[in-house]
Amino acid sequence: MTTSNELRLLPWSGTDGKPCYLSTDDSNGHMSRLADNIEAVQLGMATELLGQAVDMIADAGAGPDDLRLLVKDLAGALRDTLRVATSRGHRLATPE
């Protein structure tokens, strides 16, 4: 039986926002590679969003609706980034 510290937290959530986990010994398997690719996309999107946020903060003409959308998008990117960091942190703590 696989223990919880051997499970990989996946970069997406399941039903009702519950976390999804992968149990495998193959870090090069299809699901592991898919998760790696999605993590890369999420981190890239967060990087782009951060650049947009910096530009919008400097724009005195940004309205409340623009800022509200920015905060919503930043919250989603932060959620995804924290999930990636948590997943990677757990994998670093697991002996090979």
PyMOL commands that set and color helices and strands:
alter all, ss='L'
color gray80, all
select helices_A, chain A and resi 4-6+15-17+30-58+64-93
alter helices_A, ss='H'
color red, helices_A
select strands_A, chain A and resi 8-13+19-22
alter strands_A, ss='S'
color yellow, strands_A
deselect
rebuild
show_as cartoon
